[in-house]
């Protein structure tokens, strides 16, 4: 039986991590010389990915700003910028109080429709999305978008920023259709307002390609990723975290297409950049480790895959907490490796732990949940518990058909797994019907989707401006 996670190919899937590039507001500068110099230096270092130098400059700016009256906008700006830096460093618990204090000041002294207020609202939305607090994130995005559309009109770079970030939320919620529409809107604005080789255009291209990838639209995704990579390497350089994000996602695409040597080059390069720029304990580094583990798993190097997954899990639990979807992804991956060693009790416990997190955080009809159900069904099948496997696969199939549509290769994989269970239960006629459906899907989507199936959604870390 071939059960796979919506994060992976045919044969039990390990979850791929992806990096969605998000946007934060431009930073204004004030008049006071030392404060202005500190903000400018901090911004320069931040944009170059030199986070330790940026932190020193931003802290200096904040010390200067604390001497200003509360209503001075330089104080809220200093708080906002330091919060943004901590967010990029994966220091979410430190970012939140800075953002909330900035929000309070801006609401009190700038009013409910001020563009600077929208910036902090957008940043809080990004912070909560990174923590998988999706319900909490959404109203911040929507409020920021309403302010910017009212102030700037429907076509503006600041509007495009929030539209892009709202698309990231829809992506993580498994609403790929709406994510695609939002990203096309953001891309249209950015290509109209900015140069074709602007980093923000490249970031939105990366995100659109990721939405295509997760839907199994690999031929559409590849050229878009490569265009984004070319622009970012040219404008930000080869060692910038945003460049690494696209390298990571190209690696994931190559895994989906069975191009493992090429995938390894992309993933190794991405991980090296991320570790250098962000430090060894950053969530994006965990994503890179996760993807290298996936490659080792696919090549049968299970010991190395386990080691890398354990390291990724430790980072994610430390930074994101024990009930984050990315933690569930790492637990799922370790469960797969335990199952391959026929340690079924340990494997099932990990599968169920991952599934419980996904259901609680993402909801019962998310693709991650379907992936977890698929993998748990595989474990039940191998132990001869066919009725239980059938029940799990029925639910997984319903979710996948609802999210992806009836012709998606992920649906075909679950159909094949379901048919194998039915054959064991002596329901040959029903099994043949499901196998025929799977074969028809493969026939329509071509050879590539028969080698590698779709990817799942999470392990998605926001980087960028």
C-alpha positions as CSV (number, residue, x, y, z in Angstrom):
1,X,0.0,0.0,0.0
2,X,1.3,3.4,-0.8
3,X,0.2,6.0,1.8
4,X,1.7,9.4,1.6
5,X,1.5,12.7,3.3
6,X,0.3,15.6,1.4
7,X,3.9,16.5,1.8
8,X,5.4,13.9,-0.3
9,X,5.5,11.5,-3.0
10,X,4.2,8.1,-3.5
11,X,5.5,6.0,-0.8
12,X,5.0,7.4,2.7
13,X,5.8,11.0,2.6
14,X,8.2,13.0,4.7
15,X,7.1,16.6,5.0
16,X,8.8,19.2,2.8
17,X,9.4,22.6,4.2
18,X,8.8,25.7,2.2
19,X,9.6,29.3,2.6
20,X,7.0,32.0,1.9
21,X,8.3,35.5,1.4
22,X,6.4,38.2,3.2
23,X,6.5,41.9,3.3
24,X,6.8,44.5,6.0
25,X,6.3,48.2,5.9
26,X,8.8,50.8,4.8
27,X,10.4,52.6,7.7
28,X,10.3,56.4,7.9
29,X,13.1,58.4,9.5
30,X,13.0,61.2,12.0
31,X,14.9,64.4,12.4
32,X,17.0,63.8,15.5
33,X,20.5,63.1,14.2
34,X,21.6,60.2,16.4
35,X,18.3,58.5,16.2
36,X,18.2,59.0,12.4
37,X,21.7,57.6,12.1
38,X,20.9,54.5,14.2
39,X,17.7,53.8,12.3
40,X,19.4,54.2,9.0
41,X,22.3,51.9,10.0
42,X,19.9,49.3,11.5
43,X,17.7,49.3,8.4
44,X,20.8,48.9,6.1
45,X,22.1,45.9,8.2
46,X,18.7,44.4,8.5
47,X,18.1,44.5,4.7
48,X,21.6,42.9,4.2
49,X,20.7,40.1,6.7
50,X,23.3,41.2,9.2
51,X,21.1,40.8,12.2
52,X,23.4,41.2,15.1
53,X,24.7,44.6,13.8
54,X,21.1,45.6,13.0
55,X,20.0,44.8,16.6
56,X,22.7,47.0,18.1
57,X,21.7,49.9,15.9
58,X,17.9,49.5,16.5
59,X,18.5,49.2,20.3
60,X,20.5,52.5,20.1
61,X,17.6,54.1,18.2
62,X,15.1,52.9,20.8
63,X,17.2,54.3,23.7
64,X,17.2,57.6,22.0
65,X,13.5,57.4,21.2
66,X,12.6,56.6,24.9
67,X,13.7,60.1,25.7
68,X,11.0,61.5,23.4
69,X,7.4,62.1,24.4
70,X,5.1,59.1,24.0
71,X,3.3,60.8,21.1
72,X,6.5,61.3,19.1
73,X,6.2,58.9,16.2
74,X,9.9,58.0,16.4
75,X,9.2,55.9,19.5
76,X,6.6,53.7,17.9
77,X,8.7,53.4,14.8
78,X,11.7,52.3,16.9
79,X,9.6,49.7,18.6
80,X,8.1,48.5,15.3
81,X,11.5,48.1,13.7
82,X,13.1,46.2,16.6
83,X,10.0,44.0,16.7
84,X,10.4,43.3,13.0
85,X,14.0,42.3,13.5
86,X,13.2,39.9,16.3
87,X,10.5,38.4,14.0
88,X,13.0,37.8,11.3
89,X,15.3,36.2,13.9
90,X,12.6,33.8,15.0
91,X,12.4,35.5,18.4
92,X,8.6,35.7,18.3
93,X,8.0,36.1,22.1
94,X,10.3,39.2,22.1
95,X,8.7,40.6,19.0
96,X,5.1,40.6,20.2
97,X,5.3,43.0,23.1
98,X,7.3,45.5,21.0
99,X,4.6,45.3,18.2
100,X,1.8,45.6,20.8
101,X,3.3,48.6,22.4
102,X,3.9,50.3,19.0
103,X,0.2,49.5,18.1
104,X,-1.0,51.1,21.3
105,X,1.0,54.3,20.7
106,X,-0.1,54.5,17.1
107,X,-3.8,53.9,17.9
108,X,-3.7,56.6,20.6
109,X,-1.7,59.3,18.8
110,X,-2.1,58.7,15.1
111,X,-5.7,57.6,14.8
112,X,-7.6,54.6,13.4
113,X,-6.9,55.3,9.7
114,X,-3.2,56.2,9.8
115,X,-0.8,54.3,7.4
116,X,1.7,53.7,10.2
117,X,-1.0,52.0,12.2
118,X,-1.6,49.7,9.2
119,X,2.1,48.8,9.2
120,X,2.0,47.5,12.7
121,X,-1.3,45.7,12.1
122,X,0.3,44.0,9.2
123,X,3.4,43.0,11.2
124,X,1.2,41.6,14.0
125,X,-0.7,39.6,11.4
126,X,2.6,38.2,10.1
127,X,3.8,37.4,13.7
128,X,0.6,35.5,14.5
129,X,0.7,33.7,11.2
130,X,4.2,32.5,11.8
131,X,3.0,31.1,15.1
132,X,0.1,29.4,13.4
133,X,-2.4,31.5,15.3
134,X,-4.4,32.0,12.1
135,X,-7.6,33.1,13.6
136,X,-5.8,35.8,15.5
137,X,-3.8,36.9,12.5
138,X,-6.7,37.4,10.1
139,X,-8.4,40.5,11.6
140,X,-5.0,42.3,11.7
141,X,-4.4,41.7,8.0
142,X,-8.0,42.7,7.1
143,X,-7.8,45.9,9.1
144,X,-4.4,46.8,7.7
145,X,-5.7,46.2,4.1
146,X,-8.8,48.3,4.7
147,X,-6.7,51.2,6.0
148,X,-4.2,51.1,3.1
149,X,-6.9,50.8,0.4
150,X,-8.7,53.8,1.9
151,X,-5.5,55.9,2.2
152,X,-3.7,54.8,-1.0
153,X,-6.4,53.4,-3.3
154,X,-6.7,49.8,-4.6
155,X,-3.5,49.9,-6.6
156,X,-0.4,50.8,-4.5
157,X,2.8,49.1,-3.3
158,X,1.6,49.2,0.3
159,X,-1.7,47.5,-0.6
160,X,0.2,44.8,-2.5
161,X,2.2,44.1,0.6
162,X,-0.8,43.2,2.7
163,X,-2.5,41.4,-0.2
164,X,0.7,39.2,-0.5
165,X,0.7,38.5,3.2
166,X,-3.0,37.7,3.4
167,X,-2.3,35.2,0.5
168,X,0.3,33.5,2.8
169,X,-2.4,33.1,5.4
170,X,-4.9,31.6,2.9
171,X,-2.1,29.3,1.7
172,X,-1.4,28.0,5.3
173,X,-5.2,27.5,5.8
174,X,-5.2,25.3,2.7
175,X,-7.3,27.7,0.6
176,X,-5.0,27.6,-2.5
177,X,-7.6,29.1,-4.9
178,X,-7.9,32.3,-2.9
179,X,-4.2,32.4,-2.2
180,X,-3.6,32.3,-6.0
181,X,-6.1,35.0,-6.7
182,X,-4.5,37.3,-4.1
183,X,-1.0,36.7,-5.3
184,X,-1.9,37.4,-8.9
185,X,-3.4,40.7,-7.7
186,X,-0.3,41.5,-5.7
187,X,2.0,40.6,-8.6
188,X,0.0,42.7,-11.0
189,X,0.4,45.7,-8.8
190,X,4.1,45.2,-8.1
191,X,4.9,44.6,-11.8
192,X,3.0,47.8,-12.7
193,X,4.5,49.9,-9.9
194,X,8.0,48.6,-9.6
195,X,10.8,47.4,-12.0
196,X,10.5,43.9,-13.3
197,X,13.7,43.0,-11.4
198,X,12.6,44.4,-8.0
199,X,13.0,42.1,-5.0
200,X,9.4,42.5,-4.1
201,X,8.3,41.3,-7.5
202,X,10.6,38.3,-7.0
203,X,9.1,37.6,-3.6
204,X,5.6,37.5,-4.9
205,X,6.7,35.3,-7.8
206,X,8.2,32.9,-5.3
207,X,4.9,32.7,-3.4
208,X,2.8,32.2,-6.5
209,X,5.2,29.4,-7.6
210,X,4.8,27.8,-4.2
211,X,1.0,27.8,-4.5
212,X,1.3,26.1,-7.9
213,X,3.8,23.5,-6.4
214,X,1.5,22.5,-3.6
215,X,-1.3,21.9,-6.1
216,X,0.9,19.7,-8.2
217,X,1.3,22.3,-11.0
218,X,5.0,21.7,-11.3
219,X,5.5,22.8,-14.9
220,X,4.0,26.2,-14.0
221,X,6.0,26.5,-10.8
222,X,9.5,25.8,-12.1
223,X,10.0,28.8,-14.4
224,X,8.5,31.2,-11.9
225,X,10.8,30.0,-9.1
226,X,13.8,30.4,-11.4
227,X,12.8,33.9,-12.4
228,X,12.4,34.9,-8.7
229,X,15.9,33.3,-8.0
230,X,17.5,35.3,-10.8
231,X,16.1,38.6,-9.6
232,X,17.0,38.0,-5.9
233,X,20.5,36.8,-6.6
234,X,21.0,40.0,-8.7
235,X,19.4,42.4,-6.4
236,X,20.1,41.0,-2.9
237,X,23.0,38.7,-3.6
238,X,23.5,34.9,-3.3
239,X,23.9,34.9,0.5
240,X,20.6,36.7,1.5
241,X,17.9,34.7,3.4
242,X,15.3,35.5,0.8
243,X,17.5,34.0,-1.9
244,X,17.9,31.0,0.3
245,X,14.1,30.8,0.6
246,X,13.7,30.4,-3.2
247,X,16.6,27.9,-3.3
248,X,14.8,25.9,-0.6
249,X,11.6,25.9,-2.6
250,X,13.3,24.9,-5.8
251,X,14.8,22.0,-3.9
252,X,11.3,21.0,-2.8
253,X,10.1,21.2,-6.4
254,X,12.9,19.0,-7.6
255,X,12.1,16.4,-4.9
256,X,8.5,16.4,-6.2
257,X,9.8,15.7,-9.6
258,X,12.2,13.0,-8.6
259,X,15.3,15.1,-9.4
260,X,17.2,14.3,-6.2
261,X,20.7,15.3,-7.2
262,X,19.5,18.7,-8.2
263,X,17.4,19.0,-5.1
264,X,20.4,18.3,-2.9
265,X,22.4,21.1,-4.5
266,X,19.6,23.6,-3.9
267,X,18.8,22.4,-0.4
268,X,22.5,22.3,0.8
269,X,23.1,25.8,-0.6
270,X,19.9,27.1,1.1
271,X,20.7,25.6,4.4
272,X,24.3,27.0,4.4
273,X,23.0,30.5,3.7
274,X,20.2,30.3,6.3
275,X,22.6,29.0,9.1
276,X,25.1,31.8,8.3
277,X,22.5,34.5,8.1
278,X,20.0,33.5,10.8
279,X,21.9,31.3,13.2
280,X,21.6,27.6,13.9
281,X,18.4,27.8,16.0
282,X,16.1,29.7,13.5
283,X,12.9,28.1,12.3
284,X,14.0,28.5,8.7
285,X,17.1,26.5,9.5
286,X,14.8,23.8,10.8
287,X,13.0,23.9,7.4
288,X,16.3,23.4,5.6
289,X,17.2,20.5,7.9
290,X,13.8,19.0,7.3
291,X,14.3,19.1,3.6
292,X,17.7,17.5,3.7
293,X,16.2,14.8,5.9
294,X,13.7,14.2,3.2
295,X,16.4,13.7,0.6
296,X,18.2,11.2,2.8
297,X,14.9,9.4,3.4
298,X,14.2,9.2,-0.3
299,X,17.7,7.7,-0.9
300,X,17.3,5.1,1.9
301,X,19.7,6.9,4.3
302,X,17.3,6.5,7.3
303,X,19.8,7.1,10.1
304,X,20.9,10.4,8.7
305,X,17.2,11.4,8.0
306,X,16.4,10.6,11.6
307,X,19.3,12.7,12.9
308,X,18.3,15.7,10.8
309,X,14.6,15.4,11.7
310,X,15.4,15.3,15.4
311,X,17.5,18.4,15.1
312,X,14.7,20.1,13.2
313,X,12.2,19.0,15.8
314,X,14.3,20.4,18.7
315,X,14.5,23.8,17.0
316,X,10.8,23.9,16.2
317,X,9.7,22.9,19.7
318,X,12.1,25.5,21.3
319,X,11.1,28.4,19.0
320,X,7.5,27.6,18.0
321,X,6.2,25.7,21.0
322,X,4.9,22.1,21.1
323,X,1.6,22.7,19.4
324,X,2.8,24.3,16.1
325,X,2.0,22.6,12.7
326,X,5.7,22.5,11.9
327,X,6.4,20.5,15.1
328,X,3.7,18.1,13.9
329,X,5.5,17.8,10.6
330,X,8.7,16.8,12.3
331,X,6.8,14.3,14.6
332,X,5.2,12.9,11.5
333,X,8.5,12.5,9.8
334,X,10.0,10.7,12.8
335,X,6.9,8.4,12.9
336,X,7.6,7.4,9.3
337,X,11.1,6.4,10.1
338,X,9.9,4.5,13.2
339,X,7.4,2.6,11.0
340,X,10.1,1.6,8.5
341,X,11.9,0.0,11.5
342,X,8.6,-1.7,12.4
343,X,8.5,0.1,15.7
344,X,4.7,0.4,15.3
345,X,3.7,1.4,18.8
346,X,6.2,4.3,18.8
347,X,5.3,5.2,15.3
348,X,1.6,5.3,15.9
349,X,2.0,7.5,19.0
350,X,4.0,10.0,17.0
351,X,1.5,9.9,14.1
352,X,-1.4,10.5,16.5
353,X,0.4,13.3,18.3
354,X,1.1,15.0,14.9
355,X,-2.5,14.5,13.8
356,X,-3.9,16.0,17.0
357,X,-1.8,19.1,16.6
358,X,-2.9,19.6,13.0
359,X,-6.6,19.1,13.7
360,X,-6.4,21.5,16.7
361,X,-4.5,24.2,15.0
362,X,-5.5,23.9,11.3
363,X,-9.0,22.4,11.6
364,X,-10.4,19.0,10.6
365,X,-10.4,19.6,6.8
366,X,-6.9,20.9,6.2
367,X,-4.5,19.0,3.8
368,X,-2.1,18.4,6.6
369,X,-4.9,16.5,8.4
370,X,-5.5,14.4,5.3
371,X,-1.8,13.7,5.1
372,X,-1.7,12.5,8.8
373,X,-4.7,10.3,8.2
374,X,-3.1,8.8,5.2
375,X,0.1,7.9,7.1
376,X,-1.8,6.5,10.1
377,X,-3.8,4.4,7.7
378,X,-0.5,3.0,6.3
379,X,0.5,1.9,9.8
380,X,-2.8,0.2,10.4
381,X,-2.6,-1.5,7.0
382,X,0.9,-2.9,7.7
383,X,-0.5,-4.3,11.0
384,X,-3.5,-5.9,9.3
385,X,-6.0,-3.6,10.8
386,X,-7.8,-3.1,7.5
387,X,-11.2,-1.7,8.7
388,X,-9.4,1.0,10.7
389,X,-7.2,1.8,7.7
390,X,-10.3,2.0,5.5
391,X,-12.0,4.5,7.8
392,X,-8.9,6.7,7.9
393,X,-8.5,6.7,4.1
394,X,-12.2,7.5,3.5
395,X,-11.7,10.7,5.6
396,X,-8.4,11.5,3.9
397,X,-9.9,11.1,0.5
398,X,-12.8,13.4,1.2
399,X,-10.5,16.1,2.5
400,X,-8.2,15.9,-0.5
401,X,-11.0,15.9,-3.1
402,X,-12.5,19.0,-1.4
403,X,-9.2,20.9,-1.2
404,X,-7.4,19.8,-4.4
405,X,-10.3,18.7,-6.6
406,X,-10.9,15.2,-8.0
407,X,-8.1,15.1,-10.6
408,X,-5.1,15.9,-8.3
409,X,-2.2,13.4,-8.1
410,X,-2.5,13.4,-4.3
411,X,-6.1,12.1,-4.7
412,X,-4.8,9.4,-6.9
413,X,-2.3,8.3,-4.3
414,X,-5.0,7.9,-1.7
415,X,-7.2,6.1,-4.2
416,X,-4.4,3.6,-4.7
417,X,-3.9,3.1,-1.0
418,X,-7.6,2.7,-0.5
419,X,-7.8,0.1,-3.3
420,X,-5.1,-1.9,-1.6
421,X,-7.1,-2.0,1.6
422,X,-10.2,-3.0,-0.2
423,X,-8.4,-5.9,-1.9
424,X,-7.3,-7.1,1.6
425,X,-10.9,-6.9,2.6
426,X,-12.0,-9.0,-0.4
427,X,-13.8,-6.1,-2.1
428,X,-12.1,-6.6,-5.4
429,X,-14.7,-4.9,-7.6
430,X,-14.6,-1.6,-5.5
431,X,-10.8,-1.8,-5.5
432,X,-10.7,-2.0,-9.3
433,X,-13.0,1.0,-9.6
434,X,-10.6,3.1,-7.4
435,X,-7.5,1.9,-9.2
436,X,-9.1,2.9,-12.5
437,X,-9.8,6.4,-11.2
438,X,-6.2,6.7,-10.0
439,X,-4.9,5.5,-13.4
440,X,-7.1,8.1,-15.2
441,X,-5.7,10.9,-13.0
442,X,-2.1,9.9,-13.8
443,X,-3.0,9.7,-17.4
444,X,-4.2,13.3,-17.4
445,X,-1.4,14.8,-15.3
446,X,1.5,13.2,-17.1
447,X,4.6,11.2,-16.2
448,X,6.0,13.7,-13.7
449,X,3.1,13.3,-11.2
450,X,3.5,9.6,-11.3
451,X,7.1,9.9,-10.0
452,X,6.5,12.4,-7.3
453,X,3.3,13.5,-5.8
454,X,2.3,16.8,-4.2
455,X,3.7,18.5,-1.3
456,X,2.0,19.6,1.9
457,X,1.6,23.1,3.1
458,X,3.4,23.7,6.3
459,X,6.8,24.0,7.6
460,X,6.4,27.3,6.0
461,X,8.5,30.1,7.4
462,X,8.1,33.7,6.4
463,X,11.2,35.6,5.4
464,X,11.6,38.9,3.6
465,X,10.4,42.4,3.7
